[in-house]
Amino acid sequence: MFVRNLKRVQFIAGFVLIDLILDFLLKNTPHTYKIIAGIVLLTITFFIVKKILSEYQTAGIILAVLASIVAYSTFLHKTNIYFTFWFNVLFGLLLVSILACIFALKPKFNLRYMSFLTLHLSILIVATGFLVNALGMKKCYFPLEKGKPTNDCLAMKNTEVTEKKVNFPFAVTLQDFKVLYYEQRPVLGVFLKSGREYSLIKTFPLEIGKEIFGLKFKGFSDAAIELRVLWGEGREGVFPIGRIIIGQRGAWAFSTGDEFPGLISVANERERKLYLPIKRQPIFVGKVSVAIPEDFYPNFKYDIKEKRAFSDGNEMKNPAVKLRIITPRGEKETFIFATVRRALKLGNYVISYIMDTKGLSLIAPYKVFPKKTKLEILRGIFKEDGEEFALLPNDEPYFNGRFAYRLLTIPPQEKEYKSVLKVNSRIFRVRVNHPYKYKGYMFYQSNYNPANPDFSGIMVVKEPGELLLYIGFVLMSIGALLTVAYRRKVWS
Amino acid sequence: MELIYYRLLSEGYIYIIAIFSFLLGGLFYISSIGRKKFKFQANILFLLGFALITVYILKAWLSTGQPPFKTMFQSLVFLVWNISLIYFVLEKTENLYFLGGFVSFFNLFVLVFSMVFTDLVKINLPPSLRSAWFIPHVVLYFAGYSFLFIGFLMSVLYFPFPKRRYLGEAHWSGQMWKDYDIFSYRAILYGFMFLTLGLSLGAIWAKGAWGAFWSWDPKENWALITWFVYLIYLHMRYVKGWKGKKSAILSIIGFAVIIMTYVGVNYLPSAEGALHAYQ
């Protein structure tokens, strides 16, 4: 009776002790998890003590416990567990158990013993490699700026960069840095109408003549010039230059600064659009027609003999804009006048020239990145049931009852980034998956800053256990192959 | 559902015919149970499905110039290809005809379910995956998962058919033996071998790409847990003689862990910004 109670007291005392240890190790973990972890740990301790390490099943039990702890840490994002003393002790117990198993079996030079030995030994070697690394690994991160040599390397803990500076034995200089991108072509996004909302079915690459959900792609036209801009809260978009986009919060206009005074209005019964008349920037009228302002005349006059328009002085007496009209039927030149509204009809549309800009707020909350500014010639022409129409990238979609179609540009995806480094007098190149070893230090291309083309993040690692780990993993593979080879032999 | 339907349509005829081949193949496999009819038809339809998936993968590979194993959708299609290949080899070598219906319907389910993860836009290989290690690493892992899936199926079948029995070559099921415990064990042994090779290779690749053999990334952790579970399975079988029900339960747990490693881990908060988070 007394002995049984004593055991209970020991059990409770042990539990309290483990809980205290866990409390110290996992400061921010909820109490419930600590209790669970405590019970698990106590059970393990009990089993380990009860079943001596040389018993074969102990390794299985420790493996199960380790698997549970790793799963627990992954669920709760407790990465600190892997570097705790008790976690490493558990791993240590596993290794002792494996070692005990190796010594318990009498060596025989047959396939069965070799498969057993290789697999078990490989785990030991891998673990030793990690242990050697844990004791002597050097790992740090260089935030390098082009042309600035530095010895200051930021210490790393696992994959995280810390604030702590380490003095690297050699000065490292970033000589060059390049990011390569995959070539991106616009794609056609097809959306399905469900209720009031549209869900994206898929995007399709554009191939001339290919039919996509009833639309046939005919090709790109060179009737649009766009500006890639970053606007609002970091959103990137592609907008045609010269177009005023009127949204809920105001109007946005994108221009190159080469403007004529006034506005051009394009309207039909259903829609009304306003455009800044910019020299040689196209204005889209309806689905397929384009009007390009080519010249401005403050006081329009026409020389009948010479058959040419000219401005009689710079006074704004009769302002006019010369337009080049491009339609599927051909091209022509014409004029629109500020003094005469509805001067030009094009299909169902009326194009007007408006001089008075009062009442329209032209705000431009955008930031143009000069290096990223890309002038693209893109305008997808599509055909549906004999009717042709055009779509502009990221512009309004084309609706067709059940579906909506939108021409989309995909943000650039990085293909490769590489740095040219100078360490002492040695110049070498590093890129992702292709590190470079110099005097025992391995240089890795780690990351870069898209906003700063002169920046490159380089990781430097020195692992004393590297060779052991290579040997361990190769041996592990051989062990797995031998195990199957041995079992195959047994079956046959 | 309508969205899934249109997404299926957008994948093209090869994909849709492959789905119907697995559907009809599965029905023929099920119909052939208890009689000798329809086995040939089932085999032909299953092979047709496999061939079409092969064409689909090759087409995707050739059109993009990149191995189509990168996204969840692509990997699910590749999983179907692997399982089909491994099942068919096992069907012929081990006389496991009985499993054909399950595998066909599983393939059908995966091909339709993959529409949830369909690639809305083309995603290119990021720099870290542009490596010679990428293809062998993925192929080894998927071969491993496929063997382990077959092992799991047989472990499930063990419960209604626990007894080891010689059925004879002329048995209606096409099987000579009814011993799902040993079949499961064999499949798991092969699966474990591929898993070990994939894990070792992955660690060596990680050293070249990220500067560390192991980074305690959630995906890596769950790959390790999977390896541990199957290591326990084999270990307990060898040293404690675990067979039958105990082994079958471990095999089912192992497959649940695989699903967690393959799909579930992506939804963990810790997976956000992890090294293996590519999409």
Interface residues (C-beta under 8 A of the other chain):
Chain A: Y56 Q57 A59 G60 L63 A64 L66 A67 V70 A71 S73 T74 F75 L76 H77 T79 Y82 G129 F130 K139 N158 T159 Y182 V187 V190 L192 S194 S199 L200 I201 K202 T203 F204 P205 F213 L408 I410 Q413 E414 K415 E416 Y417 R431 V432 N433 H434 P435 M442 Y444 S446 M459 V461 E466 L469 Y470 F473 V474 M476 S477 G479 A480 L481 T483 V484 R487 W491
Chain B: E2 L3 Y6 R7 S10 T118 D119 L120 V121 K122 I123 N124 P126 P127 S128 R130 S131 R186 L189 Y190 F192 M193 T196 L197 L199 S200 L201 A203 I204 K207 G208 A209 W210 G211 A212 F213 W214 S215 W216 D217 P218 N221 W222 L224 I225 F228 V229 L231 I232 L234 H235 M236 V239 K240 V265 L268 P269 S270 L275
